């Protein structure tokens, strides 16, 4: 398998590589019609799997099982996986990374947050002592197999942001992510201190970072953009609207199908493509 190398090659190609946050198998099925790279978002997974906010509830076996299902259904898609802080313990982090490598993940994001953790765009974040995080990161790098490793810092103090970003760029991590970047000027400052190391930018609706197009990010020398929640928030809005309409219609379903909406035929056709025995054509990744 060459999932990690395939993502590495995509990142090194010209332009900013978009990875779309998906939260379950159905959202991934729809996203696969539009993009060839997925981001397995901790925010989305915590919301869909537990109905809870992304503040440290995720259990690693649940995440690994999800990635296994994704890879079976989508052999030709990049899968970058959010593993938070590696589930606290460095040995656990290494075990999870090895399991994800065997499951076919393309890469992982490892953060330096201290528990209780927060969404990267929330207030109240605290970070580990940097040497403690570096020890964990280096252990993960030693056992990652083929996978891409994104070193993420959630530092909020300006001097600490630049110090950690510059230091992370000197490690063997493939990519650096500073989460919750608040301005274009700060993207430029981070780009300057990390040199030629690939840079990842996280966009989330309602978050702290500016909303930027892929051409704008490319002009800022951003190599990867993750879109954590467009599928989750779109589903929230669409489900709410559908149920409001159903209530207003006194329980009469809308006329679906035939181009008027999604019904049983359209949904079934979408899902049939995920049956693994139908994946006999070369994948997008060439693996």
Backbone bond lengths (Angstrom), bond angles and torsions (degrees), N, CA, C in turn:
res aa  C-N    CA-C-N  psi(-1)  N-CA   C-N-CA  omega(-1)  CA-C   N-CA-C  phi
1 X - - - 1.458 - - 1.522 109.68 -
2 X 1.350 115.22 146.33 1.460 120.89 -178.22 1.526 110.59 -130.49
3 X 1.301 117.95 35.00 1.455 119.97 -175.26 1.528 111.76 -62.34
4 X 1.326 116.64 -44.44 1.457 119.70 179.74 1.511 112.23 -64.05
5 X 1.328 116.71 -46.66 1.460 120.24 179.76 1.521 112.18 -64.51
6 X 1.334 116.76 -34.71 1.466 119.69 177.86 1.523 110.52 -63.59
7 X 1.326 117.27 -41.71 1.463 120.01 177.58 1.526 110.62 -68.52
8 X 1.329 116.49 -38.62 1.462 120.86 178.39 1.543 110.29 -59.18
9 X 1.319 115.73 -44.51 1.464 120.12 179.79 1.529 111.21 -64.59
10 X 1.325 116.37 -38.64 1.467 120.56 178.19 1.526 110.52 -63.40
11 X 1.326 116.08 -42.60 1.465 120.94 -179.28 1.534 111.00 -64.79
12 X 1.325 116.06 -37.33 1.467 119.91 -177.15 1.523 113.22 -78.57
13 X 1.332 117.52 -12.39 1.462 121.06 179.04 1.531 109.77 -73.55
14 X 1.331 117.82 161.14 1.471 120.30 178.44 1.533 111.61 -60.14
15 X 1.325 115.25 148.12 1.460 121.07 178.19 1.513 112.57 91.47
16 X 1.316 114.49 168.93 1.464 121.94 179.91 1.519 109.60 -93.37
17 X 1.332 116.77 125.59 1.463 122.19 -178.88 1.526 110.20 -82.71
18 X 1.360 118.29 120.06 1.461 120.01 177.61 1.529 111.21 -89.96
19 X 1.328 116.49 135.96 1.463 122.98 174.14 1.526 107.20 -124.55
20 X 1.324 116.10 123.15 1.458 121.65 -170.60 1.527 110.63 -95.84
21 X 1.319 115.44 127.69 1.459 120.68 179.50 1.519 111.87 -70.07
22 X 1.323 114.80 124.50 1.476 120.24 177.00 1.528 107.26 -119.85
23 X 1.336 115.92 155.87 1.464 119.02 -173.75 1.523 114.33 -124.36
24 X 1.331 116.97 -12.20 1.456 120.68 174.73 1.528 108.12 -158.52
25 X 1.330 116.33 -178.71 1.453 119.61 -176.04 1.531 112.27 -68.00
26 X 1.330 116.65 -32.51 1.458 118.70 -178.38 1.522 110.84 -71.57
27 X 1.337 117.16 -44.35 1.464 118.91 177.69 1.523 110.78 -61.66
28 X 1.332 117.30 -36.86 1.458 120.50 176.87 1.525 111.04 -64.88
29 X 1.310 117.18 -36.38 1.464 121.25 179.74 1.519 111.26 -63.48
30 X 1.325 116.29 -40.38 1.458 120.26 177.80 1.532 110.39 -71.92
31 X 1.329 116.68 -44.19 1.471 120.62 -178.37 1.524 111.71 -61.51
32 X 1.336 116.86 -30.81 1.464 120.82 -178.49 1.520 112.32 -63.74
33 X 1.335 117.82 -18.91 1.463 120.97 176.18 1.520 112.39 -75.08
34 X 1.329 116.50 -13.65 1.462 119.82 -171.04 1.526 114.06 -122.21
35 X 1.336 117.62 -30.66 1.462 121.37 -174.88 1.529 109.83 -138.26
36 X 1.332 116.40 153.39 1.465 119.68 179.42 1.529 112.27 -105.31
37 X 1.345 116.93 11.55 1.449 119.96 178.09 1.506 111.40 -134.23
38 X 1.338 116.28 130.73 1.456 122.47 179.44 1.521 110.50 -111.13
39 X 1.322 115.43 146.20 1.452 122.65 167.70 1.518 107.43 -113.05
40 X 1.327 116.88 119.40 1.465 120.91 178.42 1.521 106.34 -83.80
41 X 1.310 115.02 93.72 1.453 123.80 -170.85 1.523 111.99 -77.57
42 X 1.332 116.43 131.07 1.458 120.14 174.74 1.512 111.86 -64.34
43 X 1.330 116.69 -37.98 1.463 121.11 177.86 1.525 110.00 -58.90
44 X 1.349 115.51 -50.82 1.454 120.27 -178.15 1.514 112.72 -66.55
45 X 1.340 116.97 -39.45 1.456 119.55 -178.02 1.523 111.22 -69.04
46 X 1.324 117.32 -42.57 1.469 120.00 177.92 1.523 110.31 -60.80
47 X 1.346 116.32 -40.20 1.457 120.51 -179.68 1.521 111.93 -67.31
48 X 1.338 117.06 -44.93 1.464 120.01 -173.53 1.524 112.70 -81.52
49 X 1.327 117.27 -38.02 1.466 120.19 -173.84 1.523 112.57 -84.00
50 X 1.334 116.10 -32.35 1.464 119.88 -176.72 1.527 113.51 -119.46
51 X 1.332 117.43 -16.52 1.454 119.61 -173.09 1.511 111.97 68.62
52 X 1.330 116.15 34.34 1.458 121.87 -175.04 1.526 110.51 -131.60
53 X 1.326 117.20 158.66 1.467 119.87 176.81 1.518 111.20 -71.18
54 X 1.314 115.25 162.97 1.470 121.72 -176.46 1.534 110.12 -84.03
55 X 1.322 116.01 72.58 1.470 120.43 -178.65 1.529 111.68 -127.96
56 X 1.339 116.38 29.28 1.450 119.11 171.96 1.514 116.05 108.61
57 X 1.325 118.29 14.38 1.462 120.51 -178.40 1.526 113.87 -83.26
58 X 1.325 118.02 -17.39 1.464 120.62 -171.28 1.525 110.62 -66.91
59 X 1.320 116.04 130.49 1.462 122.72 174.06 1.524 108.05 -97.56
60 X 1.338 116.07 133.08 1.462 118.83 -172.73 1.526 114.06 -59.51
61 X 1.360 121.94 -36.02 1.470 118.25 179.21 1.529 112.36 -61.02
62 X 1.332 116.87 -32.88 1.463 119.62 178.16 1.526 110.71 -66.39
63 X 1.320 116.61 -41.62 1.463 120.11 179.44 1.529 111.42 -66.52
64 X 1.331 117.33 -43.06 1.463 120.32 179.22 1.530 110.42 -62.14
65 X 1.327 116.79 -42.61 1.465 120.29 -179.91 1.526 110.75 -62.52
66 X 1.311 116.97 -38.36 1.466 121.04 178.19 1.524 110.86 -63.90
67 X 1.317 116.70 -44.80 1.466 120.63 -179.78 1.531 110.60 -64.30
68 X 1.319 117.58 -38.00 1.467 120.91 177.06 1.524 110.66 -59.64
69 X 1.325 116.61 -43.10 1.466 120.21 178.99 1.522 110.91 -66.85
70 X 1.313 116.13 -41.20 1.463 119.71 178.80 1.522 111.51 -60.92
71 X 1.326 117.24 -46.28 1.459 119.53 -176.14 1.523 111.42 -65.26
72 X 1.323 117.37 -36.96 1.466 120.23 179.01 1.523 110.43 -63.80
73 X 1.332 116.96 -40.78 1.463 120.91 -176.94 1.525 112.47 -81.65
74 X 1.342 117.02 -26.89 1.468 120.85 -173.88 1.532 110.38 -130.65
75 X 1.331 116.97 72.49 1.466 120.20 -177.09 1.521 113.11 -68.15
76 X 1.328 118.03 -15.47 1.447 120.34 -175.78 1.507 114.60 -109.72
77 X 1.346 117.64 23.73 1.458 119.96 -178.58 1.534 110.18 -120.57
78 X 1.331 115.51 143.01 1.462 119.61 171.45 1.531 108.79 -67.73
79 X 1.331 116.86 139.46 1.466 122.26 178.17 1.526 109.26 -128.53
80 X 1.321 116.17 99.62 1.464 121.32 174.00 1.519 107.43 -96.36
81 X 1.338 116.64 127.07 1.462 121.41 -168.91 1.524 111.02 -114.64
82 X 1.310 115.45 130.44 1.461 122.22 175.35 1.537 108.43 -81.54
83 X 1.346 117.09 117.19 1.471 119.31 177.52 1.530 111.21 -113.70
84 X 1.325 116.33 24.60 1.468 121.52 177.06 1.527 110.33 51.25
85 X 1.325 116.49 -127.08 1.472 121.56 -179.64 1.523 112.33 -93.84
86 X 1.343 116.23 18.38 1.465 119.57 -176.00 1.509 111.80 78.29
87 X 1.367 115.28 20.13 1.464 121.50 178.49 1.528 110.63 62.40
88 X 1.334 113.17 42.87 1.467 126.91 169.90 1.518 112.59 79.83
89 X 1.331 116.85 -65.80 1.460 120.43 -169.02 1.535 111.55 -85.65
90 X 1.340 118.16 137.05 1.470 119.90 -179.88 1.521 113.63 -59.90
91 X 1.334 117.58 -37.77 1.465 119.72 179.11 1.525 110.92 -66.75
92 X 1.335 116.17 -37.98 1.465 119.88 176.17 1.526 109.60 -65.00
93 X 1.329 116.24 -42.21 1.466 120.17 178.70 1.528 110.88 -56.39
94 X 1.329 116.70 -45.20 1.467 120.48 -179.90 1.523 111.42 -65.39
95 X 1.320 116.60 -41.00 1.469 119.71 178.89 1.525 110.48 -62.45
96 X 1.327 116.71 -44.13 1.464 120.74 179.99 1.532 110.72 -63.53
97 X 1.324 116.83 -42.62 1.463 120.97 179.61 1.528 110.67 -61.88
98 X 1.317 117.43 -41.82 1.464 120.40 177.91 1.528 111.25 -64.93
99 X 1.329 116.45 -39.67 1.468 119.94 177.96 1.533 110.76 -65.20
100 X 1.322 116.31 -41.57 1.459 119.71 179.72 1.524 111.47 -67.61
101 X 1.317 116.89 -35.59 1.459 120.54 176.40 1.519 110.35 -61.23
102 X 1.333 116.42 -44.63 1.466 120.18 178.43 1.526 111.92 -68.16
103 X 1.335 116.54 -29.48 1.463 120.65 179.72 1.522 112.41 -76.06
104 X 1.343 117.66 -13.85 1.451 120.85 177.95 1.509 115.12 99.80
105 X 1.337 117.64 18.61 1.463 119.34 174.60 1.525 109.77 -65.33
106 X 1.318 116.38 148.82 1.461 121.26 177.68 1.514 111.88 -85.52
107 X 1.328 116.55 -29.30 1.448 120.08 -177.50 1.510 111.45 -174.20
108 X 1.331 115.56 171.84 1.461 122.01 179.42 1.526 109.41 -135.19
109 X 1.333 114.61 156.03 1.459 121.81 171.03 1.521 107.67 -113.32
110 X 1.334 116.30 124.53 1.468 122.18 178.86 1.521 108.74 -116.05
111 X 1.320 117.04 123.56 1.465 122.03 -175.48 1.524 111.97 -103.24
112 X 1.332 114.57 166.50 1.466 120.61 -178.96 1.529 112.49 -106.58
113 X 1.335 117.17 21.35 1.457 119.45 -179.67 1.524 112.28 -70.23
114 X 1.322 114.15 150.00 1.463 122.82 172.76 1.530 108.33 -97.92
115 X 1.324 116.52 143.52 1.462 120.03 177.11 1.526 110.70 -76.63
116 X 1.355 117.87 147.55 1.464 127.33 -1.56 1.520 111.22 -71.45
117 X 1.354 115.20 127.27 1.456 121.10 -175.67 1.522 110.35 -78.56
118 X 1.325 115.53 166.43 1.458 123.42 178.44 1.524 108.93 -134.61
119 X 1.328 116.21 161.05 1.459 120.23 167.38 1.514 107.63 -54.71
120 X 1.327 116.94 143.27 1.448 121.38 -176.41 1.514 114.54 -60.72
121 X 1.342 117.62 -17.29 1.458 121.58 -179.85 1.525 111.88 -108.10
122 X 1.322 116.30 17.04 1.462 121.38 177.67 1.525 110.29 -101.80
123 X 1.319 115.08 161.60 1.462 120.29 175.21 1.527 110.08 -80.99
124 X 1.329 115.18 161.41 1.460 120.28 173.96 1.509 115.75 87.91
125 X 1.353 117.22 13.52 1.466 119.29 179.51 1.528 111.00 -71.00
126 X 1.332 115.29 144.44 1.453 122.29 173.03 1.530 108.26 -128.42
127 X 1.322 116.35 147.58 1.462 119.40 -178.12 1.524 110.89 -115.37
128 X 1.336 114.30 154.34 1.459 121.44 176.74 1.524 110.60 -68.22
129 X 1.328 117.57 156.43 1.466 118.66 166.76 1.522 108.60 -53.05
130 X 1.323 116.85 136.20 1.460 119.88 -168.85 1.524 112.82 -61.09
131 X 1.323 118.42 -40.05 1.458 120.62 -179.66 1.525 111.03 -63.45
132 X 1.328 116.60 -35.15 1.462 120.20 177.87 1.529 110.70 -64.48
133 X 1.338 116.10 -43.08 1.461 119.07 176.92 1.528 111.35 -65.73
134 X 1.336 117.29 -41.99 1.460 119.66 179.96 1.522 111.98 -60.30
135 X 1.324 117.19 -39.02 1.468 120.00 177.60 1.521 110.17 -60.00
136 X 1.334 116.66 -44.16 1.470 120.79 179.84 1.529 110.52 -66.15
137 X 1.335 115.97 -44.18 1.467 120.25 179.74 1.522 110.82 -60.31
138 X 1.310 117.72 -44.73 1.468 120.61 -178.54 1.522 111.70 -65.07
139 X 1.326 117.41 -35.85 1.463 119.94 175.62 1.528 110.79 -64.16
140 X 1.325 116.19 -42.17 1.469 120.76 178.23 1.524 110.32 -63.94
141 X 1.319 117.09 -41.37 1.469 120.52 179.88 1.522 111.72 -62.86
142 X 1.309 116.94 -32.72 1.468 120.47 -179.75 1.519 112.43 -71.73
143 X 1.335 117.58 -26.06 1.469 119.42 -174.17 1.520 113.21 -114.43
144 X 1.325 118.86 12.51 1.466 121.53 -171.56 1.516 114.25 -74.39
145 X 1.328 118.28 -14.15 1.460 119.27 -174.93 1.512 109.77 67.14
146 X 1.340 116.22 -126.67 1.460 122.47 -177.44 1.531 112.36 -87.13
147 X 1.315 118.18 -11.91 1.455 120.87 -165.43 1.530 114.10 -70.17
148 X 1.330 114.22 148.45 1.457 122.77 169.28 1.525 107.96 -72.17
149 X 1.325 116.72 137.97 1.463 121.43 174.97 1.520 108.90 -118.54
150 X 1.331 115.51 123.91 1.461 122.24 175.37 1.523 107.64 -101.00
151 X 1.319 116.19 120.41 1.470 121.70 176.28 1.524 108.00 -89.58
152 X 1.328 115.54 119.56 1.470 121.07 -174.74 1.522 110.70 -115.01
153 X 1.325 115.13 133.76 1.453 119.31 170.75 1.521 109.98 -115.59
154 X 1.331 114.73 141.00 1.460 122.59 176.38 1.525 110.96 -109.82
155 X 1.317 116.22 22.03 1.458 120.36 178.54 1.526 110.00 -57.45
156 X 1.334 116.56 145.95 1.461 121.11 -178.94 1.528 112.70 -118.42
157 X 1.322 117.20 -22.99 1.462 119.53 176.63 1.528 109.32 -77.71
158 X 1.333 116.39 136.56 1.457 120.46 -170.71 1.524 113.03 -57.61
159 X 1.330 117.18 -48.00 1.465 119.87 -179.29 1.521 111.27 -63.39
160 X 1.331 116.56 -37.82 1.463 121.19 -178.84 1.521 110.91 -69.61
161 X 1.330 116.86 -37.27 1.469 120.20 177.19 1.524 110.41 -57.07
162 X 1.312 116.15 -50.82 1.463 120.44 -176.70 1.522 111.45 -68.79
163 X 1.331 116.82 -38.54 1.464 120.14 179.39 1.527 110.32 -63.10
164 X 1.325 116.73 -48.27 1.471 119.81 -177.50 1.518 111.14 -68.77
165 X 1.312 117.86 -41.56 1.463 119.95 179.66 1.525 110.80 -60.36
166 X 1.325 116.95 -45.08 1.461 120.53 179.68 1.516 111.55 -64.31
167 X 1.324 117.01 -41.04 1.464 120.46 179.63 1.524 111.52 -68.07
168 X 1.325 117.40 -39.16 1.466 120.30 179.25 1.525 111.10 -65.47
169 X 1.319 116.71 -33.15 1.458 120.17 178.95 1.522 111.92 -65.28
170 X 1.323 117.06 -21.07 1.461 121.32 -179.60 1.532 112.51 -88.74
171 X 1.319 117.89 -5.73 1.457 120.99 176.97 1.525 110.11 -84.12
172 X 1.332 116.25 -178.51 1.459 121.00 177.74 1.526 112.62 -87.86
173 X 1.339 117.34 7.95 1.465 119.48 173.67 1.520 109.24 -60.25
174 X 1.326 116.21 147.50 1.468 120.63 -177.04 1.521 112.40 -77.83
175 X 1.325 116.53 -32.75 1.463 122.31 -170.03 1.527 108.40 -143.70
176 X 1.332 116.52 149.60 1.463 122.33 174.83 1.526 109.27 -113.53
177 X 1.339 115.43 137.26 1.463 122.46 175.18 1.523 108.76 -128.08
178 X 1.326 115.85 124.14 1.465 121.72 167.05 1.516 105.74 -105.09
179 X 1.334 117.25 113.06 1.464 118.82 -174.18 1.526 110.78 -87.40
180 X 1.338 114.49 149.03 1.446 120.78 179.05 1.520 113.91 76.09
181 X 1.347 118.06 27.48 1.464 121.36 178.34 1.537 108.93 -63.15
182 X 1.331 116.27 130.22 1.462 120.06 -168.41 1.523 115.58 -96.68
183 X 1.314 119.50 -8.00 1.460 119.54 -176.04 1.520 111.03 -159.45
184 X 1.327 114.81 161.80 1.457 121.13 174.73 1.522 110.39 -61.87
185 X 1.319 116.39 -38.17 1.458 120.03 179.58 1.524 111.04 -60.31
186 X 1.331 116.63 -37.78 1.467 118.80 178.77 1.526 111.79 -72.21
187 X 1.308 118.21 -30.40 1.466 119.60 172.87 1.521 109.14 -60.90
188 X 1.329 116.68 -44.32 1.461 120.59 179.50 1.536 111.22 -62.57
189 X 1.320 117.00 -41.03 1.459 120.23 -178.72 1.530 110.77 -65.62
190 X 1.318 116.09 -41.01 1.467 120.19 179.31 1.520 110.04 -68.21
191 X 1.338 116.22 -42.41 1.468 120.03 178.03 1.527 110.74 -57.09
192 X 1.314 116.54 -39.63 1.459 120.88 -177.61 1.518 111.55 -66.44
193 X 1.339 118.15 -42.74 1.466 119.50 -174.52 1.524 112.43 -78.05
194 X 1.339 118.61 -22.25 1.469 118.55 -178.59 1.523 112.22 -92.01
195 X 1.336 117.68 -2.95 1.456 119.60 175.88 1.516 112.67 65.02
196 X 1.336 116.40 -130.40 1.464 121.68 -176.26 1.527 113.97 -87.78
197 X 1.325 117.54 -0.50 1.472 119.98 -179.53 1.533 109.56 -64.67
198 X 1.333 118.74 134.05 1.464 120.37 177.32 1.530 112.14 -56.07
199 X 1.337 115.23 142.45 1.457 123.18 -176.46 1.518 110.01 -117.18
200 X 1.333 115.83 135.31 1.465 122.29 177.51 1.518 108.83 -112.10
201 X 1.337 115.81 140.30 1.463 122.83 179.12 1.512 108.48 -123.13
202 X 1.347 116.28 131.65 1.460 122.40 -177.44 1.522 109.82 -104.12
203 X 1.338 115.75 119.67 1.458 121.06 176.41 1.519 109.57 -109.50
204 X 1.328 115.81 131.12 1.459 120.72 179.28 1.522 108.05 -143.00
205 X 1.330 116.88 129.98 1.463 121.17 -177.66 1.526 110.16 -58.31
206 X 1.319 115.77 129.82 1.449 119.88 -179.36 1.511 114.06 79.53
207 X 1.340 117.07 6.51 1.459 121.49 -179.47 1.516 111.93 -85.93
208 X 1.325 115.09 -170.89 1.464 121.27 -175.11 1.525 113.54 -85.49
209 X 1.324 117.40 -17.13 1.463 120.52 -174.07 1.524 111.79 -88.79
210 X 1.334 117.35 153.13 1.469 120.11 177.95 1.519 111.30 -67.35
211 X 1.331 115.67 151.73 1.464 121.60 176.55 1.524 107.99 -85.91
212 X 1.329 116.59 115.76 1.457 121.20 -174.60 1.522 110.21 -128.96
213 X 1.330 115.78 144.51 1.457 121.21 177.00 1.523 109.92 -78.17
214 X 1.313 116.00 165.30 1.464 119.80 176.69 1.525 111.82 -62.17
215 X 1.351 120.60 -42.22 1.466 118.73 175.24 1.535 112.47 -60.50
216 X 1.328 116.98 -37.82 1.467 119.40 177.68 1.521 111.17 -65.10
217 X 1.319 116.78 -41.01 1.464 120.18 178.43 1.523 111.14 -67.62
218 X 1.316 116.67 -38.37 1.464 120.32 177.41 1.530 110.47 -60.92
219 X 1.326 116.57 -40.04 1.463 120.94 179.13 1.526 111.65 -65.75
220 X 1.335 116.71 -22.94 1.463 121.65 177.69 1.529 111.85 -92.73
221 X 1.332 117.15 7.03 1.468 123.06 -179.47 1.524 112.28 62.83
222 X 1.324 116.00 36.45 1.459 121.49 172.35 1.528 107.59 -88.14
223 X 1.321 116.22 128.92 1.464 120.57 -173.33 1.529 113.76 -90.55
224 X 1.329 116.71 -31.95 1.466 121.43 -177.26 1.523 108.73 -137.43
225 X 1.339 116.45 138.91 1.460 121.41 172.80 1.520 108.30 -123.71
226 X 1.331 116.26 125.19 1.456 119.49 173.31 1.522 108.48 -103.58
227 X 1.330 114.52 134.95 1.460 122.54 178.05 1.530 106.28 -110.15
228 X 1.325 116.19 97.10 1.464 120.49 -165.36 1.522 114.23 -68.14
229 X 1.326 118.29 -38.34 1.467 118.87 -165.07 1.524 117.29 -132.94
230 X 1.336 122.50 16.53 1.469 118.55 -176.50 1.526 112.63 -61.92
231 X 1.327 117.58 -37.48 1.471 120.23 -179.90 1.530 110.95 -69.31
232 X 1.326 116.32 -44.56 1.458 120.89 -178.72 1.526 111.30 -62.25
233 X 1.320 117.28 -47.18 1.457 120.12 -176.51 1.525 111.16 -71.91
234 X 1.346 116.44 -33.81 1.469 119.25 176.09 1.521 110.62 -65.50
235 X 1.333 116.94 -40.34 1.466 120.85 177.65 1.524 110.35 -62.89
236 X 1.322 116.30 -43.79 1.472 121.03 178.26 1.527 110.07 -55.01
237 X 1.331 115.48 -49.97 1.463 120.29 -177.73 1.531 111.50 -65.33
238 X 1.341 116.66 -43.57 1.465 120.34 -176.89 1.526 112.18 -69.48
239 X 1.320 117.08 -40.73 1.466 120.13 178.91 1.522 110.29 -64.22
240 X 1.326 115.76 -44.22 1.458 119.49 179.53 1.523 110.75 -60.63
241 X 1.342 116.65 -44.04 1.467 120.03 179.59 1.523 111.30 -65.01
242 X 1.337 117.20 -42.04 1.465 120.57 -178.60 1.531 111.50 -63.04
243 X 1.320 116.79 -40.70 1.459 119.52 -178.00 1.528 111.84 -74.93
244 X 1.327 116.46 -32.34 1.466 119.17 173.12 1.530 110.06 -62.94
245 X 1.344 115.87 -43.98 1.466 119.78 179.63 1.518 111.22 -65.11
246 X 1.329 116.95 -38.64 1.464 120.47 178.80 1.522 110.54 -63.31
247 X 1.315 116.14 -41.97 1.466 120.13 179.00 1.527 110.86 -64.64
248 X 1.338 115.78 -42.95 1.464 119.60 -179.98 1.522 111.96 -65.94
249 X 1.356 117.06 -27.60 1.468 121.41 179.31 1.520 111.62 -90.36
250 X 1.328 117.36 13.81 1.468 122.23 179.51 1.521 112.25 55.62
251 X 1.345 115.89 36.04 1.451 120.03 173.36 1.513 115.36 90.26
252 X 1.337 118.60 3.83 1.463 120.72 177.92 1.528 108.52 -85.16
253 X 1.330 116.21 122.87 1.459 120.84 179.16 1.524 110.50 -67.77
254 X 1.323 117.42 149.17 1.469 119.68 175.14 1.517 110.91 -70.85
255 X 1.311 116.46 157.74 1.465 122.01 175.78 1.529 107.76 -72.08
256 X 1.330 117.00 117.71 1.470 121.50 -176.43 1.518 110.47 -115.69
257 X 1.317 115.25 165.50 1.451 121.35 178.58 1.513 111.12 86.52
258 X 1.304 115.34 173.15 1.456 120.71 179.46 1.510 113.08 60.62
259 X 1.324 115.52 29.53 1.456 119.75 -179.92 1.507 113.91 86.39
260 X 1.345 117.98 -0.43 1.461 120.95 -178.01 1.518 112.67 -93.56
261 X 1.324 117.33 -8.82 1.455 120.46 -177.48 1.520 110.07 163.42
262 X 1.309 115.80 -173.42 1.460 121.10 -179.68 1.520 109.61 -96.96
263 X 1.333 114.30 126.15 1.456 121.18 175.51 1.519 109.83 -129.77
264 X 1.321 116.13 -167.32 1.463 120.96 -177.41 1.534 112.46 -56.69
265 X 1.353 120.30 -47.25 1.475 118.59 -177.92 1.520 112.95 -61.00
266 X 1.339 117.18 -43.66 1.457 120.71 -177.34 1.523 111.18 -66.75
267 X 1.319 116.47 -42.03 1.459 120.36 -179.99 1.523 111.39 -67.01
268 X 1.328 116.59 -42.33 1.456 120.56 -179.81 1.524 111.29 -64.29
269 X 1.327 116.34 -41.64 1.471 120.54 178.81 1.528 110.30 -60.87
270 X 1.312 117.35 -41.92 1.464 121.55 178.40 1.523 110.69 -60.40
271 X 1.324 116.98 -46.65 1.459 121.05 -172.92 1.521 112.91 -76.25
272 X 1.329 117.42 -28.71 1.470 119.76 179.86 1.519 112.11 -61.62
273 X 1.316 117.13 -27.06 1.459 119.71 -179.87 1.523 112.35 -67.84
274 X 1.330 117.32 -17.82 1.463 120.63 -177.39 1.522 113.66 -86.14
275 X 1.322 117.99 -6.12 1.465 120.27 179.87 1.522 108.65 -67.41
276 X 1.319 116.64 124.22 1.464 121.06 -168.15 1.521 112.95 -61.89
277 X 1.327 118.98 -31.61 1.464 119.72 -177.75 1.531 112.02 -69.01
278 X 1.338 116.59 -12.74 1.458 119.71 177.59 1.518 112.50 -87.78
279 X 1.335 116.93 -3.17 1.465 120.43 -177.43 1.520 111.35 -90.13
280 X 1.323 115.23 64.39 1.449 119.73 -177.59 1.529 112.01 -103.39
281 X 1.335 117.26 0.46 1.460 119.85 177.47 1.517 109.93 -97.22
282 X 1.320 118.40 156.63 1.470 119.90 -179.54 1.517 111.28 -57.77
283 X 1.329 116.75 136.94 1.464 121.11 -178.86 1.515 110.41 -77.37
284 X 1.331 114.99 165.97 1.465 120.23 178.54 1.496 112.83 -62.75
285 X 1.354 116.17 -24.95 1.455 120.11 -175.92 1.513 112.76 -90.96
286 X 1.296 117.24 -8.84 1.458 119.32 -179.16 1.514 113.10 69.51
287 X 1.361 117.34 30.89 1.467 119.36 -179.10 1.522 110.80 -104.05
